[in-house]
């Protein structure tokens, strides 16, 4: 969903959640990242995912994957983007 497509509060939460998850994904891919900031971004995204679940908002894009494939666990979802060790 694009920012200009947002028309109702449910779409707004979905859009903001997707933005948070994009930040988490970007940070996860870095070999060097501030751990505290990465944890904070995961926490913010987790709250958004929890609200989407609690308010029964149909997720799109990244939120859909987190909720349906990772049981709503943003931390577990972000692990797939971390550089492999070795």
Secondary structure, DSSP 8 states (H G I E B T S, - for coil): --GGG--SHHHHHHHHHHHHHHHHHHHHT-SS--HHHHHHHHHHHHHHHHHHHHTT----HHHHHHHHHSTT-HHHHHHTTS----
